[in-house]
Amino acid sequence: MMICLDANVALEVVLKRLRYKACEQFLDTSEEEKALSTLTLDLVMFFAEKNKAGLKPIKAFLDGFTWLPITEADAHWAFAHYQEKDFEDGLQVACALREGCDTFVTLDGGLAKKYADKIQIELIR
């Protein structure tokens, strides 16, 4: 089994935002293989650089995940399911589906509702 994490989960941990402890607990207790899209890698690195976070701990964190590519097919799927809000969410969900992930993990209740009929969603609260 493999789960794919929404960018917001990774960013929460890296940037020590409000819900980072809940995200860390989830990561520590979940036994499934964990994956991130390459879109998430880019977002994490963008915010890490912006916040002058050290590369070594960020890279060590990211190395704990399988990295899933975003493809042209993912973009087409995201456009087909786009509702004029959060195209990024569609790209990540498309990637997770194509790569055979069983669950998509997020902090975003709107994403959870929007894609619940496409993939199992686990909402971290």
N, C-alpha and C positions, 0 to 999 in steps of 0.2 A: 504494500500500500504506500502511496505517496500523496502528500498534501502540498498544496501550493499556498504560499503566504502572500497576502496583499501587501503592497508597498507600505501601507500605513502601519502594519505590524512591525516590519523591519525598521522603519523610521522611528517608531515609538521607542524601540530598544536602543538604537544607535544614538538618538538625540536625548534620551532620558526624559521623554515627555510625560504627561500626566498619567497615562495608563501603562507605562513601561513595565512596572512590576507584574501586572497581570499577563502581559505579553511574555515576559521572561519566564514566568511560572508555566505558562502554556508550553513554551519551547522546551523547558526542562522536563516536563512530565509527559509530553507526547512521544510515543515510541515510533511513530511512522517516519519514513524518509521524508525530509523536508526540502522543498524546492522554492526557488525564486525565479521570476522571469528576468531576462537580461534588461528589461525596462526598469525593473526594481533595482537592479545593480546600478544602473545609471542614476536613478533618483537618489539612492543612498549615497553614492559618491558625490553627487552635486551638493547635497545638504551637508555632508561631512566636510567637504572643502569649504563651503560657505561658512560653516561654524568652526573651522580650523581644528577639526578633530584629527587625531593622529592616525596615520595610514595603517600602522601595524595592528592596532586593535580592531579597526574597521575591517581590514582584510581578513583577520583571524575569524571575526564574526561571519563574514560572507562565505569564507571557505567551509563553513559548517553546513552549507546548503548545496543541493544540486542546482546548477544553473540551466534554465530552460530558454531556448532561443525564441524570439518573436519572429514570426514569418509573415510573408505576404498573405497567406491563407488566414492568419490570425487577424490581420487588418481588414480583410474582406468580411470576416465573421463579425468583427466589432462594428463595422459600418452597418451591416445588416441588422444588428441589434441595438444600434445607437438611438437614443431618444433625446438628443440634443443636450446631454449632460454626462460628463465623466466618460469620455471616449477611452481614457486610460484603463478604466475598470473593465471595459469590454475586451481590450487587448489582453489583459492579464487573464481573464476568464477563458478567452479563446485559447490562449497558450496552455492553460491548465487542462482544458478539455482535450486538446489535440495530443498533449503529452501523456494522457491517461491518468491524470491525478484523480484521486477519489473524492477529495474534499478541497474546498477553497476557504481559507481562514482569513477573516477580516475584522476590523473594528467598525466598519461602515454598515449601519443598518439599512440604508437605502440600497446599497449594492446587494446585500443579503436578500432583500425583497425582490429586487429586479431580476436576479439570476437564480433564484431558488428552484425554478423549474428546469434549469439547465445542468446544474451541478450541486452536490451537497455542499451547503455553506455552514461553516462553524463561526459563530459570532462571539468574539471575545468581549466580555463586558467589564 
